[in-house]
Amino acid sequence: MNQPLNALTVDVEDYFQVAALAEAVSRDDWDSMEYRVEQNTDRLLALFDQQHVKATFFVLGWVAERSPDLVRRIKAGGHEIASHGYSHQLIYNQQPDVFREETRRSKQILEDILGEPIHGYRAASYSITAQSKWALDILCDEGFTWDSSIFPVHHDRYGMPGTPEKPYVLEAPSGGLLKEFPLSTCPVGNYRLPIAGGGYFRLYPYFLSRWGLGKINRAGEPFIFYLHPWEVDPGQPRLKASAFSRFRHYNNLSVCFDRLQRLLKDFRFGTVSEVMDSLDLNAAPVKV
């Protein structure tokens, strides 16, 4: 059986913008921080070009405003551009009117840079949860057609357990429809092991990631994989935070790039839209 095509995704944000380090750096400090997202994203672009791989880049509006040429370089490399919101705030901590304004703003920034519509969205830290389902209505209202924000697991910061593990059509609370590519999990007995990348990819030994992702493919299903440009940057500044937050953010940064090279050779990858277009998503919509 041919190996399924899997979705390769990059959340384009800088090291000082991640939720795990919010205790160490405030939103007001961002402009004074060392800006490293361009060089790290360019490193990923060079690797993907070398491996003849296309990906979907979820670009933060704050980054796109400062680096429009980076957005153009991503597009020139044949990759897909999608929105990662504007300010990387947890949605369930925002008011709906603030979320709507930021979502509209970030989409418009990308569309102005590229001169074409943006269809896809991913929430900061996968923060569309049971407490923020209203955000799905706003995504529909603002013209998005697909989303990749729902992680069907239990987690202290995100997760919507009990939702589908495979790509599906989602019915938002007000009845709008979105194609949803949930973050990948692997069945281990009665447990769903989060296996989609990011910190899991750095913290797990590589053989576990390869086994779990391979198990999804061996079942004939595609997986979605994500990482961030700062995860291939072991030289980034170290911020003062709790021991747990430092572990989450800094552990195994030095091995992530080499592991990613292996992953690109072990599996087939394309953009989110390419993968979803290859699937039959004609089943009845799922109301989350």
SEDO-419151 format. One record per residue (C-alpha): x, y, z; chain; residue in one letter. Coordinates in steps of 0.2 Angstrom, whole numbers, padded with zeros to 4 digits. Example, Ala and Ser with C-alpha at 12.3 -4.5 7.8 and 13.67 -1.06 7.14 Angstrom:
BEGIN
+-------+-------+-------+--------+---------+
:  east : north :    up : cadena : residuo :
+-------+-------+-------+--------+---------+
:  0062 : -0022 :  0039 :      A :       A :
:  0068 : -0005 :  0036 :      A :       S :
+-------+-------+-------+--------+---------+
This chain:
BEGIN
+-------+-------+-------+--------+---------+
:  east : north :    up : cadena : residuo :
+-------+-------+-------+--------+---------+
:  0000 :  0000 :  0000 :      A :       M :
:  0006 :  0017 : -0004 :      A :       N :
:  0011 :  0028 :  0011 :      A :       Q :
: -0002 :  0041 :  0014 :      A :       P :
:  0002 :  0060 :  0011 :      A :       L :
:  0003 :  0069 :  0028 :      A :       N :
:  0002 :  0087 :  0032 :      A :       A :
:  0017 :  0096 :  0037 :      A :       L :
:  0014 :  0113 :  0046 :      A :       T :
:  0024 :  0127 :  0054 :      A :       V :
:  0017 :  0139 :  0066 :      A :       D :
:  0027 :  0155 :  0062 :      A :       V :
:  0030 :  0164 :  0079 :      A :       E :
:  0045 :  0169 :  0089 :      A :       D :
:  0052 :  0161 :  0105 :      A :       Y :
:  0046 :  0175 :  0116 :      A :       F :
:  0028 :  0173 :  0110 :      A :       Q :
:  0024 :  0156 :  0116 :      A :       V :
:  0011 :  0153 :  0130 :      A :       A :
:  0024 :  0143 :  0140 :      A :       A :
:  0035 :  0158 :  0143 :      A :       L :
:  0021 :  0171 :  0145 :      A :       A :
:  0026 :  0172 :  0164 :      A :       E :
:  0043 :  0177 :  0158 :      A :       A :
:  0039 :  0190 :  0145 :      A :       V :
:  0024 :  0202 :  0143 :      A :       S :
:  0016 :  0207 :  0127 :      A :       R :
:  0022 :  0224 :  0130 :      A :       D :
:  0040 :  0218 :  0129 :      A :       D :
:  0039 :  0210 :  0112 :      A :       W :
:  0046 :  0224 :  0102 :      A :       D :
:  0062 :  0225 :  0113 :      A :       S :
:  0066 :  0206 :  0111 :      A :       M :
:  0079 :  0199 :  0100 :      A :       E :
:  0070 :  0195 :  0084 :      A :       Y :
:  0075 :  0178 :  0077 :      A :       R :
:  0060 :  0171 :  0068 :      A :       V :
:  0066 :  0176 :  0051 :      A :       E :
:  0082 :  0167 :  0051 :      A :       Q :
:  0074 :  0151 :  0059 :      A :       N :
:  0060 :  0151 :  0046 :      A :       T :
:  0073 :  0153 :  0032 :      A :       D :
:  0082 :  0138 :  0039 :      A :       R :
:  0066 :  0127 :  0038 :      A :       L :
:  0063 :  0134 :  0020 :      A :       L :
:  0080 :  0129 :  0015 :      A :       A :
:  0078 :  0111 :  0022 :      A :       L :
:  0061 :  0109 :  0014 :      A :       F :
:  0068 :  0115 : -0003 :      A :       D :
:  0082 :  0102 : -0001 :      A :       Q :
:  0070 :  0088 :  0003 :      A :       Q :
:  0057 :  0094 : -0011 :      A :       H :
:  0044 :  0095 :  0003 :      A :       V :
:  0029 :  0108 :  0003 :      A :       K :
:  0021 :  0113 :  0020 :      A :       A :
:  0008 :  0124 :  0027 :      A :       T :
:  0014 :  0139 :  0036 :      A :       F :
:  0003 :  0147 :  0049 :      A :       F :
:  0009 :  0165 :  0050 :      A :       V :
:  0006 :  0176 :  0066 :      A :       L :
: -0001 :  0193 :  0060 :      A :       G :
:  0012 :  0202 :  0072 :      A :       W :
:  0026 :  0193 :  0063 :      A :       V :
:  0019 :  0196 :  0045 :      A :       A :
:  0017 :  0215 :  0049 :      A :       E :
:  0036 :  0215 :  0053 :      A :       R :
:  0042 :  0203 :  0040 :      A :       S :
:  0031 :  0204 :  0024 :      A :       P :
:  0046 :  0198 :  0013 :      A :       D :
:  0047 :  0182 :  0024 :      A :       L :
:  0029 :  0179 :  0020 :      A :       V :
:  0033 :  0182 :  0001 :      A :       R :
:  0048 :  0170 :  0002 :      A :       R :
:  0037 :  0156 :  0010 :      A :       I :
:  0024 :  0158 : -0004 :      A :       K :
:  0038 :  0159 : -0017 :      A :       A :
:  0044 :  0142 : -0011 :      A :       G :
:  0028 :  0134 : -0016 :      A :       G :
:  0021 :  0133 :  0002 :      A :       H :
:  0003 :  0136 :  0008 :      A :       E :
:  0000 :  0152 :  0019 :      A :       I :
: -0013 :  0151 :  0033 :      A :       A :
: -0017 :  0162 :  0048 :      A :       S :
: -0011 :  0160 :  0066 :      A :       H :
: -0021 :  0175 :  0072 :      A :       G :
: -0012 :  0191 :  0077 :      A :       Y :
: -0005 :  0192 :  0095 :      A :       S :
: -0004 :  0173 :  0100 :      A :       H :
: -0016 :  0175 :  0115 :      A :       Q :
: -0026 :  0160 :  0122 :      A :       L :
: -0043 :  0162 :  0114 :      A :       I :
: -0053 :  0157 :  0129 :      A :       Y :
: -0045 :  0171 :  0138 :      A :       N :
: -0051 :  0184 :  0125 :      A :       Q :
: -0068 :  0192 :  0123 :      A :       Q :
: -0076 :  0187 :  0107 :      A :       P :
: -0076 :  0205 :  0100 :      A :       D :
: -0057 :  0206 :  0103 :      A :       V :
: -0054 :  0189 :  0095 :      A :       F :
: -0065 :  0194 :  0080 :      A :       R :
: -0055 :  0210 :  0077 :      A :       E :
: -0038 :  0201 :  0079 :      A :       E :
: -0044 :  0187 :  0067 :      A :       T :
: -0050 :  0199 :  0054 :      A :       R :
: -0034 :  0210 :  0056 :      A :       R :
: -0022 :  0195 :  0054 :      A :       S :
: -0031 :  0188 :  0039 :      A :       K :
: -0031 :  0205 :  0030 :      A :       Q :
: -0012 :  0208 :  0033 :      A :       I :
: -0008 :  0191 :  0025 :      A :       L :
: -0020 :  0194 :  0010 :      A :       E :
: -0013 :  0212 :  0007 :      A :       D :
:  0004 :  0205 :  0007 :      A :       I :
:  0000 :  0190 : -0005 :      A :       L :
: -0014 :  0198 : -0015 :      A :       G :
: -0025 :  0182 : -0013 :      A :       E :
: -0037 :  0175 :  0000 :      A :       P :
: -0032 :  0166 :  0016 :      A :       I :
: -0043 :  0151 :  0019 :      A :       H :
: -0035 :  0141 :  0034 :      A :       G :
: -0033 :  0145 :  0052 :      A :       Y :
: -0024 :  0138 :  0068 :      A :       R :
: -0027 :  0145 :  0085 :      A :       A :
: -0013 :  0150 :  0097 :      A :       A :
: -0008 :  0135 :  0107 :      A :       S :
: -0024 :  0125 :  0100 :      A :       Y :
: -0035 :  0136 :  0112 :      A :       S :
: -0051 :  0132 :  0103 :      A :       I :
: -0058 :  0122 :  0117 :      A :       T :
: -0075 :  0118 :  0125 :      A :       A :
: -0074 :  0136 :  0133 :      A :       Q :
: -0071 :  0144 :  0116 :      A :       S :
: -0082 :  0136 :  0103 :      A :       K :
: -0089 :  0153 :  0099 :      A :       W :
: -0073 :  0156 :  0090 :      A :       A :
: -0078 :  0143 :  0077 :      A :       L :
: -0093 :  0155 :  0072 :      A :       D :
: -0081 :  0169 :  0070 :      A :       I :
: -0070 :  0159 :  0059 :      A :       L :
: -0085 :  0155 :  0048 :      A :       C :
: -0090 :  0173 :  0048 :      A :       D :
: -0073 :  0179 :  0043 :      A :       E :
: -0072 :  0168 :  0028 :      A :       G :
: -0061 :  0154 :  0033 :      A :       F :
: -0065 :  0137 :  0025 :      A :       T :
: -0054 :  0126 :  0036 :      A :       W :
: -0046 :  0125 :  0053 :      A :       D :
: -0033 :  0115 :  0062 :      A :       S :
: -0035 :  0121 :  0080 :      A :       S :
: -0043 :  0106 :  0089 :      A :       I :
: -0032 :  0094 :  0099 :      A :       F :
: -0043 :  0079 :  0104 :      A :       P :
: -0034 :  0076 :  0121 :      A :       V :
: -0034 :  0081 :  0139 :      A :       H :
: -0020 :  0095 :  0142 :      A :       H :
: -0018 :  0109 :  0155 :      A :       D :
: -0018 :  0122 :  0141 :      A :       R :
: -0029 :  0115 :  0127 :      A :       Y :
: -0039 :  0100 :  0121 :      A :       G :
: -0056 :  0095 :  0116 :      A :       M :
: -0057 :  0076 :  0121 :      A :       P :
: -0070 :  0066 :  0113 :      A :       G :
: -0070 :  0075 :  0096 :      A :       T :
: -0065 :  0066 :  0080 :      A :       P :
: -0047 :  0061 :  0078 :      A :       E :
: -0047 :  0061 :  0059 :      A :       K :
: -0051 :  0075 :  0047 :      A :       P :
: -0069 :  0079 :  0046 :      A :       Y :
: -0082 :  0093 :  0043 :      A :       V :
: -0086 :  0103 :  0058 :      A :       L :
: -0102 :  0111 :  0062 :      A :       E :
: -0100 :  0127 :  0072 :      A :       A :
: -0112 :  0132 :  0086 :      A :       P :
: -0122 :  0143 :  0074 :      A :       S :
: -0122 :  0131 :  0060 :      A :       G :
: -0108 :  0136 :  0049 :      A :       G :
: -0096 :  0123 :  0042 :      A :       L :
: -0077 :  0121 :  0042 :      A :       L :
: -0066 :  0107 :  0037 :      A :       K :
: -0056 :  0102 :  0052 :      A :       E :
: -0039 :  0094 :  0053 :      A :       F :
: -0037 :  0089 :  0071 :      A :       P :
: -0020 :  0087 :  0079 :      A :       L :
: -0014 :  0069 :  0077 :      A :       S :
: -0015 :  0056 :  0091 :      A :       T :
: -0011 :  0038 :  0091 :      A :       C :
: -0021 :  0025 :  0100 :      A :       P :
: -0012 :  0015 :  0113 :      A :       V :
: -0024 :  0004 :  0122 :      A :       G :
: -0038 :  0015 :  0128 :      A :       N :
: -0027 :  0031 :  0128 :      A :       Y :
: -0024 :  0043 :  0114 :      A :       R :
: -0006 :  0048 :  0113 :      A :       L :
: -0003 :  0065 :  0107 :      A :       P :
:  0010 :  0063 :  0093 :      A :       I :
:  0008 :  0078 :  0081 :      A :       A :
:  0025 :  0086 :  0084 :      A :       G :
:  0031 :  0101 :  0093 :      A :       G :
:  0036 :  0098 :  0111 :      A :       G :
:  0030 :  0080 :  0110 :      A :       Y :
:  0042 :  0078 :  0095 :      A :       F :
:  0057 :  0085 :  0106 :      A :       R :
:  0052 :  0076 :  0122 :      A :       L :
:  0049 :  0059 :  0115 :      A :       Y :
:  0063 :  0048 :  0108 :      A :       P :
:  0063 :  0048 :  0089 :      A :       Y :
:  0058 :  0030 :  0088 :      A :       F :
:  0042 :  0033 :  0098 :      A :       L :
:  0037 :  0047 :  0086 :      A :       S :
:  0041 :  0037 :  0071 :      A :       R :
:  0031 :  0022 :  0078 :      A :       W :
:  0016 :  0032 :  0082 :      A :       G :
:  0015 :  0042 :  0066 :      A :       L :
:  0018 :  0026 :  0056 :      A :       G :
:  0004 :  0018 :  0065 :      A :       K :
: -0008 :  0031 :  0059 :      A :       I :
: -0001 :  0029 :  0041 :      A :       N :
: -0002 :  0010 :  0043 :      A :       R :
: -0021 :  0012 :  0046 :      A :       A :
: -0022 :  0021 :  0030 :      A :       G :
: -0025 :  0038 :  0038 :      A :       E :
: -0014 :  0054 :  0036 :      A :       P :
: -0007 :  0063 :  0051 :      A :       F :
: -0003 :  0081 :  0053 :      A :       I :
:  0014 :  0087 :  0060 :      A :       F :
:  0018 :  0104 :  0067 :      A :       Y :
:  0033 :  0113 :  0074 :      A :       L :
:  0039 :  0131 :  0077 :      A :       H :
:  0054 :  0140 :  0070 :      A :       P :
:  0061 :  0142 :  0087 :      A :       W :
:  0062 :  0123 :  0089 :      A :       E :
:  0077 :  0122 :  0078 :      A :       V :
:  0086 :  0137 :  0086 :      A :       D :
:  0096 :  0130 :  0101 :      A :       P :
:  0105 :  0147 :  0102 :      A :       G :
:  0090 :  0157 :  0107 :      A :       Q :
:  0090 :  0168 :  0123 :      A :       P :
:  0086 :  0159 :  0139 :      A :       R :
:  0071 :  0167 :  0148 :      A :       L :
:  0068 :  0166 :  0167 :      A :       K :
:  0053 :  0155 :  0170 :      A :       A :
:  0047 :  0141 :  0181 :      A :       S :
:  0057 :  0124 :  0179 :      A :       A :
:  0042 :  0116 :  0171 :      A :       F :
:  0040 :  0130 :  0158 :      A :       S :
:  0059 :  0129 :  0154 :      A :       R :
:  0058 :  0110 :  0152 :      A :       F :
:  0044 :  0112 :  0140 :      A :       R :
:  0052 :  0125 :  0130 :      A :       H :
:  0070 :  0122 :  0130 :      A :       Y :
:  0072 :  0103 :  0131 :      A :       N :
:  0080 :  0094 :  0116 :      A :       N :
:  0081 :  0110 :  0105 :      A :       L :
:  0098 :  0104 :  0100 :      A :       S :
:  0092 :  0088 :  0092 :      A :       V :
:  0075 :  0094 :  0084 :      A :       C :
:  0083 :  0099 :  0067 :      A :       F :
:  0091 :  0083 :  0065 :      A :       D :
:  0076 :  0073 :  0070 :      A :       R :
:  0066 :  0084 :  0057 :      A :       L :
:  0078 :  0079 :  0043 :      A :       Q :
:  0075 :  0060 :  0047 :      A :       R :
:  0056 :  0063 :  0048 :      A :       L :
:  0055 :  0071 :  0031 :      A :       L :
:  0064 :  0055 :  0024 :      A :       K :
:  0053 :  0043 :  0033 :      A :       D :
:  0036 :  0050 :  0028 :      A :       F :
:  0027 :  0058 :  0014 :      A :       R :
:  0022 :  0076 :  0016 :      A :       F :
:  0012 :  0090 :  0008 :      A :       G :
:  0001 :  0105 :  0013 :      A :       T :
: -0015 :  0104 :  0023 :      A :       V :
: -0025 :  0108 :  0008 :      A :       S :
: -0017 :  0095 : -0002 :      A :       E :
: -0020 :  0082 :  0011 :      A :       V :
: -0038 :  0087 :  0014 :      A :       M :
: -0042 :  0088 : -0005 :      A :       D :
: -0037 :  0070 : -0006 :      A :       S :
: -0049 :  0064 :  0007 :      A :       L :
: -0068 :  0060 :  0006 :      A :       D :
: -0075 :  0072 :  0019 :      A :       L :
: -0093 :  0070 :  0013 :      A :       N :
: -0100 :  0062 :  0029 :      A :       A :
: -0112 :  0072 :  0040 :      A :       A :
: -0105 :  0087 :  0049 :      A :       P :
: -0100 :  0084 :  0067 :      A :       V :
: -0106 :  0097 :  0079 :      A :       K :
: -0093 :  0099 :  0092 :      A :       V :
+-------+-------+-------+--------+---------+
